[in-house]
Amino acid sequence: MATAASSNDWRPRFFTVWASQAVSLLGSSIAGFALVWWLTATTGSANVLVASALANTLPLVLIGPLAGTLVDRWNRRRLMMAADGSIALVSAWLAYLFWMGQAQPWHVFVLMAARGLGSAFHYAAFQSSVVMMVPEEQLTRVNGLSQALRAAMNILSPPLGALLMSVTSLGAIMLVDVSTAMAAVLLLGLVTIPQPSRAAAGAEGGSSVWSEMMDGLRYIRSWRALALLIGASAVLDLVINPPMYLLPLLVTDHFGGQATQLATIESFLSVGLVVGGALLAAWGGFRRRMVTVIAALIGGAVCLAAVAAAPSRSFWLAVAGMAGFGFVLPLVNGPVMAIIQAHVDPAIQGRVMTLILSISQAAVPLGLVISGPFAEAFGVRPLFAIAAVVFLAAGLGALLIPALRHFEDSRQPRTGPAVVRGAE
């Protein structure tokens, strides 16, 4: 049967959904910047900032597997609309509190937690919907586009947030978030998204949510290549997040720099991310996606090693290394996501996607807890060196371990949804 993923008119449908996510992400990024700055200016407390980050992260970690199971049960388009709509409601509530002069830090924590909870559903619903809309041969390109979008938001949101804070109130900025979220809901309302069979998802026959969640874990465990890929991704997240969070210390302690130097190195990293994502969107990577991943992992190791090895007088070597690392990162993430979308059963992708997201988010606080005392004792540069070694090991492992090297042969690529229940 003809499907959305195999027909020639996939672009209008996909780019309408993609545009909805771009609009929503812009508003969320601007509001997030403004709220973090407000917390900083109001409390001056590092503990408050950590608490806000945890409020956003913990729902992703704790609720992710359950959210993925529900995504596989329910209509994915409606879930995305509900997630955006819920965020709009909470943002409107917070806007009211700011206007009334009653906003407290714990109110912001509630918004962060709601955003984290919504993100768990939204991420799984969107990523598992991509394969239902996009031809298999275009998956790497559209994932590159998504990588570039997120990097562009990281570049645009701080100056836009700062500009809005200089000309209007925080309550008005929260209404910008409300407006972009509602615009995303309206855009999603214009399209239909094919759904995988409910029977394939295990949502029929009286099975419980718990049993379906366990089915997702068993599915991953039984597929060695997928389990290895997820495990490798978790280790990479564990080693790369700490040096990135501690980048300000590298700039000040090793290079003797100030805010200008920090802004420079972070800007080059972000530009590298945008350029790498844009290249992947235009090029699509090598025909064998794992070749792109392996080459990018090894390239990333070289770039991280350059940052670690840069002498105190060679700040621009570190800048070049960070720009190069930003460039190759989408060439790792984009093809890996495309491989999962192309080879994992669409009816179970929600569970797989949220498990990956939960592990990735859990790696952030775990890595910081481990690396904090290490950096105090030895500095930040060794963390970049460790990350370089792990990236190199991951690249060589993917090359030498047959299960990873031939991942794309371990399941037949999809040519379109095998069973489609329809758009609603």
C-alpha positions in Angstrom: 0.0 0.0 0.0 1.1 3.6 -0.6 2.3 5.3 2.6 3.3 8.8 3.6 6.9 7.6 3.8 7.0 6.1 0.3 4.9 8.7 -1.6 6.3 11.7 -3.5 4.5 14.3 -1.5 6.2 13.8 1.9 7.9 17.2 2.0 4.8 19.5 2.7 3.7 17.2 5.5 7.1 16.8 7.1 8.2 20.4 6.8 4.9 21.6 8.3 5.6 19.4 11.4 9.2 20.5 11.4 8.2 24.1 11.2 5.9 23.6 14.2 8.9 22.3 16.2 11.2 25.1 15.1 8.6 27.8 16.2 8.0 26.0 19.5 11.8 25.5 20.2 12.5 29.2 19.5 10.0 30.4 22.1 11.1 27.8 24.6 14.8 28.7 24.2 14.2 32.4 24.6 12.0 31.8 27.7 14.5 29.4 29.1 17.4 31.9 28.8 15.3 34.7 30.4 14.2 32.5 33.3 17.7 31.3 34.1 18.9 34.9 34.0 16.0 35.9 36.3 16.9 33.1 38.8 20.5 34.2 38.7 19.7 37.9 39.3 17.1 37.2 41.9 18.8 34.6 44.0 22.5 34.6 43.0 22.5 31.0 44.2 24.3 28.2 42.3 22.0 25.7 44.2 18.9 27.3 42.7 20.4 27.1 39.2 21.2 23.4 39.8 17.7 22.8 41.1 16.2 24.4 38.0 18.3 22.2 35.8 17.3 19.1 37.8 13.7 20.0 37.6 14.0 20.0 33.8 16.1 16.9 33.6 14.6 14.5 36.1 11.2 14.1 34.4 13.0 13.1 31.2 15.0 10.5 33.1 12.2 9.1 35.3 9.2 9.4 33.1 10.9 8.7 29.7 10.3 5.0 29.5 6.6 5.3 30.5 6.2 8.2 28.1 7.6 6.2 25.2 5.2 3.4 26.0 2.3 5.7 25.8 3.6 7.3 22.6 3.5 3.8 21.0 -0.1 3.4 22.3 -1.6 6.8 21.5 -1.9 9.1 18.5 1.5 10.8 18.1 0.3 14.0 16.4 -2.2 14.6 19.2 0.5 13.9 21.8 2.7 16.6 20.3 -0.2 19.0 20.3 -1.0 18.1 23.9 2.6 18.6 24.9 2.9 22.0 23.3 -0.5 23.0 24.6 0.4 22.0 28.2 3.6 24.0 28.0 1.6 27.0 26.8 -0.8 26.8 29.7 2.0 26.6 32.3 3.8 29.5 30.7 0.6 31.6 30.7 0.3 30.8 34.4 3.8 31.9 35.0 3.3 35.1 32.9 0.4 36.0 35.2 2.5 35.5 38.3 5.2 37.8 36.9 2.7 40.5 36.1 1.2 40.3 39.5 4.7 40.4 41.1 4.1 37.0 42.8 6.6 34.8 40.9 8.9 32.8 43.1 11.8 30.5 42.1 9.7 27.4 42.9 7.2 28.6 40.3 10.0 28.5 37.7 10.9 24.9 38.9 7.3 23.9 38.2 7.5 25.3 34.7 10.9 23.5 34.1 9.4 20.2 35.4 6.4 20.6 33.1 8.6 21.4 30.2 10.8 18.3 30.9 7.7 16.1 31.2 6.3 17.5 27.9 9.7 17.1 26.2 9.7 13.4 27.1 6.5 12.9 25.2 7.2 15.4 22.5 10.7 14.1 21.6 9.5 10.5 21.3 6.4 11.4 19.4 8.3 13.5 16.9 11.2 11.2 16.3 9.1 8.1 15.9 6.8 10.1 13.5 9.6 11.0 11.2 9.9 7.6 9.7 6.2 7.6 9.0 6.5 10.7 7.0 9.9 10.6 5.4 11.4 8.1 2.8 14.1 5.9 4.3 16.8 7.4 2.0 16.1 10.9 3.3 16.2 10.2 7.0 19.9 11.2 7.4 19.2 14.5 5.7 16.2 15.5 7.8 18.1 14.5 11.0 20.9 16.8 9.9 18.4 19.5 9.4 17.1 19.0 13.0 20.6 19.1 14.3 21.3 22.4 12.6 18.0 23.8 13.9 18.9 23.0 17.6 22.3 24.5 17.1 20.8 27.7 15.5 18.5 28.0 18.5 21.5 27.9 20.8 23.0 30.8 18.9 19.9 32.9 18.5 18.1 32.5 21.9 20.7 34.3 24.1 20.8 37.5 22.1 17.1 37.5 21.4 16.3 36.7 25.1 18.7 39.5 26.2 17.1 41.9 23.7 13.6 41.2 24.9 14.6 41.5 28.5 15.9 45.0 27.8 12.7 46.2 26.2 9.9 44.3 27.9 8.9 42.4 31.1 9.5 38.8 31.9 5.7 38.3 31.8 5.7 39.4 28.2 8.5 37.1 27.3 6.5 34.2 28.8 3.7 35.2 26.5 6.1 34.8 23.6 6.6 31.3 24.7 2.8 30.8 24.9 2.4 32.3 21.4 5.0 30.0 19.8 3.7 26.9 21.5 0.1 27.7 20.3 1.5 28.4 16.8 3.1 24.9 16.9 -0.3 23.4 17.9 -2.0 25.2 15.0 0.6 24.0 12.5 0.2 20.4 13.7 -3.5 20.7 13.3 -3.0 21.3 9.6 -1.4 17.9 8.9 -2.1 14.2 9.4 0.6 11.8 10.5 0.3 8.0 9.6 0.3 5.8 12.7 1.8 2.4 13.1 -0.6 -0.5 13.7 -1.9 -0.5 17.3 -1.7 -4.3 17.2 2.0 -4.1 16.3 2.5 -1.6 19.1 1.0 -4.1 21.6 -1.9 -1.7 22.5 -4.5 -4.2 21.7 -5.3 -7.5 23.4 -5.5 -6.2 26.9 -1.7 -5.8 27.5 -0.8 -3.5 30.3 1.4 -0.4 30.0 4.0 -2.1 32.3 4.2 -5.2 30.1 4.6 -3.1 27.0 7.4 -1.1 28.6 9.1 -4.4 29.5 8.6 -5.5 25.9 10.6 -2.4 24.8 13.4 -3.3 27.1 13.4 -7.0 25.9 13.4 -5.8 22.3 16.6 -3.8 22.9 18.3 -6.6 24.9 17.5 -9.2 22.2 19.1 -7.1 19.5 22.8 -7.0 20.3 23.7 -4.3 17.8 21.1 -1.9 19.1 22.1 -2.5 22.7 25.7 -1.9 21.8 24.8 1.3 20.0 22.7 2.6 22.9 25.4 1.7 25.4 28.1 3.4 23.3 26.0 6.5 23.1 25.5 6.6 26.8 29.3 6.4 27.4 29.9 9.2 24.9 27.4 11.3 26.7 29.0 10.5 30.0 32.4 11.7 29.0 31.6 14.7 26.8 29.1 16.6 28.9 31.4 17.4 31.9 34.2 19.2 29.9 31.5 21.1 28.0 29.9 22.3 31.2 33.3 23.2 32.6 34.5 25.0 29.5 34.4 28.4 31.4 37.1 27.0 33.8 39.3 25.9 30.9 39.1 29.5 29.5 39.8 31.2 32.8 42.2 28.8 34.5 44.3 27.6 31.6 44.1 30.4 29.0 43.7 33.2 31.4 40.7 34.5 29.4 37.6 36.4 30.3 34.0 36.5 29.1 35.0 37.6 25.6 37.2 34.5 25.2 34.4 32.2 26.5 31.9 33.7 24.2 34.3 33.3 21.3 34.9 29.6 21.9 31.3 28.8 22.5 30.2 30.7 19.4 32.7 28.8 17.2 31.3 25.5 18.7 27.8 26.6 17.9 28.7 27.7 14.4 30.4 24.3 13.8 27.2 22.6 14.9 25.1 24.6 12.5 27.5 24.0 9.6 27.8 20.3 10.3 24.1 19.9 10.5 23.6 21.9 7.3 26.2 19.8 5.5 24.5 16.6 6.6 21.1 17.9 5.4 22.6 18.8 2.0 24.9 15.8 1.5 23.1 13.0 3.4 26.3 11.3 4.5 27.9 8.2 3.0 25.6 5.5 1.7 26.5 3.3 4.6 25.6 5.5 7.6 28.0 3.7 10.0 30.9 4.9 7.8 29.8 8.5 8.4 29.5 7.8 12.1 32.9 6.1 12.4 34.7 8.9 10.4 33.0 11.6 12.6 33.9 9.8 15.8 37.6 9.6 14.9 37.5 13.2 13.7 35.9 14.3 16.9 38.6 12.5 18.9 41.3 14.5 16.9 39.4 17.8 17.7 39.1 17.1 21.4 42.7 16.1 21.6 43.6 19.5 20.0 41.7 21.2 22.8 43.3 19.1 25.5 46.8 19.6 24.1 46.5 23.4 23.4 49.2 25.3 25.3 48.1 28.3 27.4 49.3 30.7 24.6 47.4 28.7 21.9 43.9 29.8 22.6 43.0 29.7 18.9 44.0 26.1 18.6 41.4 25.3 21.2 38.9 27.4 19.4 39.6 25.5 16.2 39.3 22.2 18.0 35.9 23.2 19.5 34.7 24.4 16.1 35.8 21.1 14.5 34.1 19.1 17.2 30.9 21.0 16.7 31.1 20.3 13.0 31.5 16.5 13.4 28.9 16.1 16.2 25.9 16.2 13.9 27.7 13.7 11.6 27.5 11.3 14.6 24.1 12.1 16.0 22.2 12.5 12.7 23.2 9.1 11.1 22.7 7.2 14.4 19.2 8.6 14.7 18.5 7.8 11.1 19.7 4.2 11.6 17.4 3.7 14.5 14.5 5.2 12.7 15.1 3.1 9.6 15.6 -0.2 11.3 13.6 -0.3 14.6 10.0 -1.4 14.2 7.9 1.8 14.0 5.4 0.4 16.5 8.1 0.3 19.2 10.2 3.4 18.3 8.6 5.6 21.1 10.0 3.2 23.7 13.4 3.0 22.1 13.7 6.8 21.6 12.7 7.7 25.2 15.1 5.1 26.6 17.9 6.7 24.6 16.8 10.1 25.9 16.6 9.0 29.5 20.0 7.5 29.4 21.5 10.6 27.7 19.9 12.9 30.3 20.9 10.7 33.2 24.5 10.8 32.0 24.7 14.6 32.5 24.4 14.8 36.4 26.3 11.5 36.8 29.2 12.8 34.7 29.2 16.1 36.6 29.3 14.4 40.0 32.2 12.3 38.9 34.1 15.0 37.1 33.7 17.8 39.6 36.2 16.5 42.1 38.5 15.3 39.3 38.6 18.7 37.7 39.3 20.3 41.1 42.3 18.1 41.5 43.7 17.9 37.9 42.0 20.6 35.9 39.7 20.5 32.9 42.1 19.6 30.2 42.4 16.0 31.2 38.7 15.7 30.9 39.0 16.7 27.2 41.8 14.2 26.8 39.7 11.4 28.3 36.8 12.3 26.0 39.2 12.2 23.0 40.3 8.7 24.0 36.7 7.5 24.4 35.6 9.0 21.1 38.6 7.3 19.4 37.8 4.0 21.1 34.2 4.3 20.0 35.1 5.0 16.4 37.6 2.1 16.3 35.1 -0.2 18.2 32.4 0.6 15.6 34.9 -0.3 12.9 36.2 -3.5 14.4 33.1 -4.9 16.1 31.1 -6.7 13.4 27.7 -6.1 15.2 28.2 -2.4 15.0 30.0 -2.2 11.7 27.2 -4.2 10.0 24.4 -2.7 12.1 22.5 -1.8 8.9 22.5 -5.4 7.8 21.2 -6.8 11.1 17.6 -5.7 10.2 16.2 -5.1 6.8 15.8 -1.4 6.0 12.2 -0.3 6.0 10.6 0.7 2.7 7.6 2.1 4.4 5.3 1.3 7.4 4.3 -2.3 7.1 0.9 -1.7 8.7 -0.6 1.8 8.8 -3.7 2.5 10.8 -4.3 5.8 9.2 -3.7 9.4 10.0 -5.8 9.4 13.1 
